[in-house]
């Protein structure tokens, strides 16, 4: 795990002191809200419906037990006793008082945490695979390159005022768990014909009002060229991006209007000036960063799959959890454990301060003190001994953090919606709760199989609704909340945008509509297909007919 050096610590402490002076001036009336707004946004502080919201970075989704305890302390001392993990692998606090924000930022800095660049028109928190460094299918640990990019982009003077926010994701696995195709830049690690590891580079992905799947701008990029090539992409965007229209300012608009071939031509021309210069990354720099992510002191253990099979047979609940939430580790005798934040009726991504403390204790006891945050708003313990799995399950079960629904229909992504957000058109949280109550039978969920539902309260798509197998978008229909459904979205290595099913539905009708979609899927599936595969095979019409009947033409 990356640890601050002297420069990091000094810089973050100085920024905290600077922000304290800015808040003092705002409270004294020396700064207007218009003057203060860019200053607070640089530090991740938003003004929401009821209070200020503070968004805190979790770089590439990795944090220590100490940092989790700091999150718990902030939730308990300065918020209403809970925090919300987001699709950007960050944590948000929704009830912050302005006069206390400097104290929070200082305490976060003491734990090597910052909210800098969690908002604003800059490179945001860089995200990655939540299983990085431990996944059996991984080519190389992507966090090394995430950290390289983080250090490079952090307060980069040329890219602090981009036309719009900029998001980067990196995956080191052929199975994309980082949703790289829906980012401004997506980096997908793979081997070339010479068996060298490098990156496929995608640009122009993104959701929101005008969603696009990223396009490949370069098939293979050597790691030593990563900084210079990313800088070339950013420079072209900085020059070509529109600043006159917030809705047309993202790189996805420029790439798709200009065309990927023209954008590639401009990037290659820009890259010629820098690719052999100071931004070429030497091997010793990669190794310096790699040292921060050295594996923990694993023991030489035997694989206990056979022994676990006996325990699973004796305890059906343990079997469900093991089958649903535990992933194979690359080191024999260890396992990756997903900690569900999706108990029935709970708010997806929310966790109380007491449970944060408990997870920190569990991480110390079972997983070398390390915790991960997934972009699907769950937590992960990546280094658990197989021999500890049953006791760990009991402890998570007691905390209501062992719901065995990873990747199943009730493992819902959900933004805060109109309960908190000033931009939202509708409440997203009650819809998620309604669906989780309607689909709470674990046997049924496992029969349905892999199934994603993503919910957003507005077109900004913080809940990634465009890439859910079922996407749900809150809309305002003459002052009433309605919900528009899309089908067929996916954020994995075969990323796709969902198709609009039909007219929006009132909240009360949404669970019933999803039930009809699921029933139609189960009738049409072949050979234990996933929903997304059945949908791609049969198309939207059977589902539209099931939900809207003879009125389906109204869509």
N, C-alpha and C positions, 0 to 999 in steps of 0.2 A: 504494500500500500504506500502511495506517495506521502511523504512527510515534508512539511515546510522546511526550507533552509533558512538561513539568517535573513536573506533578502525578502523571501516571502513573508516571514513573520513581521519584519519591520514595515514593509509596504502596507500590509493589511491593517496593522495597528495604526499607521498614519492615516489611512483612509477612514478608519472608524472615528479618529479624532477630528478629522476634517468634516465628516458628516455631522458630528455633534455640534460643531460651530454653525453649520448650515441650518440645522433644526432649531437651534437657539435663536438665530436671526428670524426664522419663519415664525416662531412662537411670539417673538417680540414685535412682529409686524414690519420688520425691516425688509422682508422679502414677500412679494405677493405670491399667490398660488401659482400663477403663470411662470413666475421666475423660479419658484421652488420645484415645480413639476419635473423638469429635466434632471435636477440634482437628486431628487428622491428616486427617480426611475433608474438612474445610474447605480443605485444601491439596492434595487429590487423592491422598492416600496411603492405599492399601488394604492389608490383611493378607490374603494369598492362601495357597494350599496350602503353598508352599515358602519364600516370602519376601514382602517388601513389594512392592507394585506401585504405581508412580507414573504417574498419568494426566496428561498435559500438553495444554493447550488449543492448538488451531490455529484461531483465530477465522475462521469462514466458510471454512475450508480454505485460507487464503492464508498463505504464508511466504516469507521471503527466503532467498537462498543462505547468508547469514551464519547465519540461524537453523537451517537444515538442518545446517550444519557444527557448530553447538552441539549439535544432536541426536546427531550422530555422536560428538562428544566425550563426551557423557554415556553413550552406549551402550558406548563403548570403555573409559572410565575407571571407570564405576560399575556397569555391567551386564555381560552376557556377550557384548558385541560386536554386539548387534542391537536393533532396536526394532520395535514392532508398530503399524501404522496401523489405526484402527478405523472403524466405520460412523458415528461421530460426528465424523469428520475430525480426530480427536486422535491422539496417539502415546502408547503405553504401554510402560513398562519393567517387566519382570517379576521382576527379581532385585536389588532394591534393599536395601541395608543401612540400618537405621534411623539409625545414627550418621552416615551420609553424606548422608542426605536434605537437611539444611539446606544443605550445600555445593552440591548439585545445584540446589536452588531458587534459591540466590544466583546461580549461573552462568547459569541460565535467565533470571533477572531482568535480568542484564547484557546479554542479547541480546533484550530486550523480549518475553519469553515468560513466561507464568505458568501455574500449575496451580490457581489459586484458582477455586472454583466448578466444577471438573471433577467434583465429587461432592457429595453432600449434598442436602438438601431445598431446593433453590434453582433459579434459572434457570441451566441448564447452558450449555455452549458452543453458540452459535447457529450453525447450519449453513446452507449455501447451495449453489447451482449451482457446480460446479468450473470451469465455463467463463465465469463471471461477468465482464462487461466486454468479452468477446471474441466471444461467440457471435453468429452471424448472425441467429438467431431471437429475440434478446433485445429487450425493450421498453426497459429501463433497467437499469443496474447495481444488482443487489440488495444488494451489499456495503455500499453507502451506508446502507441501512436496517438491515442487520445491525449495523453499527457504531453507529448511533444507538441501537438496542435494547441493544447490549452496554454502552455507556456508561451508559445509563439503569438497567439491571438489575444492574450490577456492584456487589455488596454493598449493594443496596437494603435499607434497614433493615426495611421492612415485609414483604419477600419473601425474607428470609434463612432463615426457618424455616417454609416451606410444608408442607402435609400430606405431600407427597412431591416427588420430583424433577420438574422442569418443563423441557420441551424445545420449542424454537421453530425453525422452518425457513422460509426465504424463497426464492422463485424469481422471477426476472424474465422468464421465458420461458413460452410456452404449452406447451412440451415440458418436463414436470416432471422435472428431474434431481436434485431435492433431497428427494424423498419427502415432500412437505409434508403429505400426507393421513394420515400415520401419526405425527404429532406432536401434542403438547398444543395448540399453536397452529401452524397452517400459514398462510402468507401467499403468495398467488398473484397476481402482478401482471397486470393487464389494463386495457383501455380501456373507459370507460363510453360511453353514447350521445353524450356531448358530446366524445368523443375525448380525455378526460383520463385520465392514468395514475393508477391507484389499486390497491387490494388487495381481492381476495376473501379473507375471513377464515374459516378453518376451525378448529373446536375439537373436542376430545374424541377425537382420534386417538391411537393408541398400540398397542404389541404386548404382549409379556409374557403373563402367565397368562390375561388376558381381553382379547383383541385387538379393536380397533375401527378402522374407517375414520372420519376426522374428518368432521364435518358443517358445512355452511355456516351461520355465525351472522350474517354480513353479506356481501351480494353485492358491495358496493363501498365502500371506505373511502379517503378522501383522505389522502395522505401526511402532511399537517399534523396529522391526528387520530390518527396511529399510536400515539403514546405514551399518550395519554389513553384510547384504546379498549383497548389491551393491558392497561393498568393496571386498567381496570374489570373485564376478564375475570379477572385475577389476584386482585383484591379479592374478587369473588364466590366464586372457588375457595377463597381463604384462609378465608373465613367458612363456606362450606358443606362443604368437604372434610373427610372423616373422618380423625381422628387415632387412632382406637381400633383400627383394623384395617389393617395395612400393605398387604394385598391389595385393599383397597377404597378406597384413599386417593388414587388418581390422578384427575385431572379427567375422564378418559374415563368413569369409573364414575358420577360425579355427573351429567354431561351425559346419559348414557344412561338413568339411573334417573329423573332429573327430566324429561327430554325437552328437545329443542333449543329449542322455543318458550318454555318456562318459563325456561330458562337465559338465552335472549336477552332476555326481559323483565326479569330481574334485572340483567343487564349494562347494558341501556339505562337503567334507573332509576339505577344507580350512575354511569353515564357523564354523566348530566345535570348532576351536581355538578362535573365536571372538564373537560368537553370544550371549554369556552371560557375555561379558566383558564391557569395557568402551563405546563401540559403541551402546549399547542398549539405545534407546531413551526414557527418562522418560516422563511421561504425562505432567509434568510442562514445559518441553522444547517445546513440541508441543503447549501447551497453550500460551507460551511466544511468539512464532512465530504467532500463530493464532490471537493474539491481534493486530498485525500489519495489519491484513486483516479484521478487524471488519467492518461490513457493515456501510454505511453512515447513516445519520439521515433521514431515509425514513419518509415521511408523511403517515398518514392513509388516503388512497384515495379509491375512488370507481372505479371499473372497468368501462371504458368508451367505451367498444367495440360497444355497440348499438349507442352511439353518433357518434363515428368515422364512422360507417356504413353510416350515413347520409352524412358526409363530403366526403366520398369515392364515393358515388353515384353522388355527385355534381361535382366532379373533377376527371376525369379519370386518369390524370397523377399522382395525389396524391394516388389514389387507386393502380396503378401499383407499385409505390414505397413502399407503406405500405405492399402490398402483397409480394413483392420481397425482401425487405431489412430490414424489422422489425420483430423481433423475440419475442416470449412471454417471459416475465420476471417472476421470482418466486414470486415477491412481487406485490400484486394487485395494479393497477393504474399506473404501470411503464412498460417500454418496453426497449428492446435492439435494438439499431439502428446500422446497418452496413453502413459505409461510403465508397462508392465505389471509388477505384483508377483506375477504368477500363472504363473511358469514351471512346467512339469510337475514334480510331486513336491515343489514348494516349499510353504511355509506361506503361505497367502494373507494379504497385508498385512505380512509380515515383510520387513525389509531390513537388511542388515549396515551397520556403521559405515563400512566402506570404500566401500560402494556409495552411502551417503548423501553422503559427501565427493565421490564421482565425480559424482553427480547435481547437487550444488551447483556443481561446476566446469562441468558441461555447461550448467546454467541461466545461469551468467555468460557463457558463450561464445555461447549460441544464443537465450536467452529473457529478456534484460534482468534476469537475476538473480532471477527469480521462479518459484516452484514452487507448485502447488496439490495438495491432497489431496482425492480423491473419496470419497463415502460408500460406494463399492464397493471401497475399500481399494486403489486405485491412485494413482499420481502423474500430474501433468499439467504440461506446458510449454506455456504458452498463447500465446506470441508468437514463433513460429519462422518465419524466412524460408523460403519454398518452395525457394529455391536451396540451402538448407542441409540439406534433408530427407534426402538420400541419405547424406551424411557423418554426420549425427546418427544415422541408423539404424545405420550401421556401429559407431558408438561404443556405442550402447545394446545392440546385438547382442553385442558383446564382453563386456558386463557382465551378460548374460542378463536384460536388462530390455526386450527387444523382442519378446516372445511376441505374435504377432498374433491375440489372442483377445478383444479388447474386446467385451463384450456377448455372447460365445459361451459355450458350455456349460462350458468350463473356467475361465471368469472368475468363480470361486466366491467368494462372501462366506462368511467362516468366523470364528467367535469362538474364543478360546483353548481353551475347553472344559476338561475335567477334567485336561488336562496342566498347567494353572496355577490354574484358578478353583475356589475352595472351594465355590461354589454349584452347580457343574455335576454332572449325573448321568452324563455319558458324555464320551468324548474326541471332539472335533469334527475336530481336525487330521488324524488318520489317515484319516478318511472322505474329506475333501477330497483328500488325496494319492492315495487309491485311485481316486477318480473321475477325477482329472487324468491318471493313468496309463492308465486304461481308455479315455479319450477324448483321446488325444494326437495323433491324425492330423489335421493342419490342414485338409486337403481335406475330410475328413468334417465337421469342426466348421463349416466355412463352408457346406457343403451343408445342415446342420441349421439354421443361421441363428441369429437372435436367441433366446437361451435363458438364463435365469438360474437358478442353484442357490444357495440360501442355507442355511447350516448353523448350528444352535445346539446347545450342549451341555446346555441346560436350558430350562425354560419362561420364563425371564427374557428370552429372545429377543434376546440381543445380536447374533446373526447374522441377525436379521430373517427367520427362516425362514417366517413367516406370509405374506410377500409375495414369495417366490421362485416362479418358474414351477414349480419343484420345491422344496419346503421339506423340510428334514431336521431332525428334533428328536431329540436324545439322551434316552433314558428309562432308568430303572433298573427292570429286571424281575427281581425276586427275586435281587438282587445281581449281575446280569449286564447288560451294556450292550446295549440295543436301540435301533433307530432307526425313528421313525415318519415316514412320508412324507405330504406334502400336495401337491396340484396346483392350479394356477390362480391363484396369488397374483401380485400386481403392485404396484409402488410408484410407477408413473408417473401421468400425468394421468387414467388410467382405473384408479385403484387398486382392488385387490380382495384379499380374504383367501383363502388356499388352502383347499381341501376335503380332509379326511382321507381318504387312500386306503384304509387298512386296518390290520391289526395290525402292530406293530413288527417289524422284521427284524434279525437279527444282522448285525454289520459285514460279514462275508464275503458276504452276499447283496445288499448295497446296490448295488454297481456293476452286478450282473446285473439287478436290478430297474429301474435307470435305463436300461439297454440296452433292456429290453422296452418301457419307456415311450417311448423315442425311436423304436424300430422301429414301434410302433403309430402314433405321430404321423406318421412319414414315409409310412406307408400311407394315412393318413386326410387328410393335408393337401391343400389345393386351391390352385392358382395361387401357389405359393411363399409360402403363409401362414406367419406366425410361429406358434410353438407355442401361445402364449396365445390366439391367434385360433382355431386349430383346436380347442383345448380348450373354449373358450366355445361353439363351434358344436356339437361332438359330445357334450360332457359327460364325466363321469368313468367311466362304465361300461366302455367299451372298454379303458381303461387298467387299471382294477381287474381285469378279466378276464385281461388279459395278464400281470399280476404274480401274481395269486392263483389264477387258473384257477377251477375249480369250487368252491374254498373261499372265493371272494370274498364270499359271504354272511356269512362270519365277522366281517367288519368291523363 
